[in-house]
């Protein structure tokens, strides 16, 4: 929902060609046919900034103190490495346990070995895509779907404690992987499929830490430019010295403050990532 102050924002931004130019818009050169387009652009600017402020405020309010706003690239790399290493340990434990069980040389043994092989292949595919900044939600879902088959087997055919523990720790890392890609995941019993929010496209889901930093810097730069243009325009308008001017200045100040908060949160996360690297 667009904040009520958006109406005021539209009215004030409309008084200034400089305000529009700050966001890359050129003033209309003639009246008549172009006036509607000019007002539409102005309204879109106001809506965009209003909704961004609302989103930033909601994120700041809901964020746990000390918790990063996103999982860093370095953390995802470590998580994928852990999954790879733990998969190797689980595979060996599974092999030893199956050789000592009633499932040895059975169709069930062949099935679970095929499940593990498919899981490893999909994990490697995800790892490769992540290294090339091409990983998608679909990649992670494919890994989790393969893991779900193993989980069902481990539930229906429990093996020795060591193998069960190895799977439990690997499963925990897979849950973290789902969280890193914002997938709502629920392990189910036999015949049940995990919850999955399908991707809207095959475009890479994650952008790199550097790209996030560049975007935030750009928003800050454009905000500074807009604020200066707005101050100059208000001083020359009928709003100068009025309550309306105070309101819009307070609105822009809040937006600027939340942008800085996001920058600081991102900066902390990226600094830690670079230090780890």
Phi, psi and omega in degrees: 000137180281132180302153180300331182291353179297323179301316178295320180299316178301315183297318183285316180298329182295341184281350190230119171296326180297322178298319178290319181298331181300336180248022172090012179257142178260142179296150178296137183272343177213159182276186175085248188298330186270350184294324179294317178299318181297316181293323178297316179298317180298317179297320180296321177300312182298315180298316182299312180293322180296314181292325177296318179297317179299316181295317180296319181294317180296320180295319180294322182290325184270352184283135176287134182302130179086356181265128180300148182286342176207159176282125184288162177302320180297320180292321178294320178300314179298319181297315179296323177295318179297317180299318179298312182293318181290330177296319177299316179294320179295318181300318180292317178297320179297316180300313180296318182292320180294324180295337181258004185252173178289351180273357182300130178066023180256171177296325179298320178296317178299320182297310184291326176296323177292323178298315182294319179298316179294323178297315179297321180296317180290327177293318177296321179298316177298316180301315179296316180296321180295318180299331181257018178056039180236009184291140180235169176299323180298324178299313181293319178301321179297320176298314183292325178296319177295319179296328180297325178294319177295317181299319178297317178299314182294334178281316183283327182235071181299136180253206183289165186300323182296316181291319179297320180292321179297320179290322181298318180289323177293319179298322178298318178294325178293326176294322176294323178297316178300318180296321181297334179253015177057039175263129176276109189241135178224120177289138181237172177277188182297134180087001179243144180252146180293154175291144178209131174268108186295148179289151179277344179198176178266010177293150179307132181285317184265136167260156186289162177302320180297320179294321176299315181298318180296320180297315181295320176299320180294317178299317178299316181298314180292326178295317177299316182296316180295317182299318179295318179295322180294316179303316181294319181292320180296322180297336182257007186250175178289352179273352183303125178077011182256172177297325179299320179296318178298319181296312183291326177295322178293321180297312180294323179297319178297317179299314180298319180297315181292327176297318178296321179298316178297319179299315181296319179296316179295318181299320178297317181295315183290324179297317178296322180294316180293324180294321179293327182285000000 
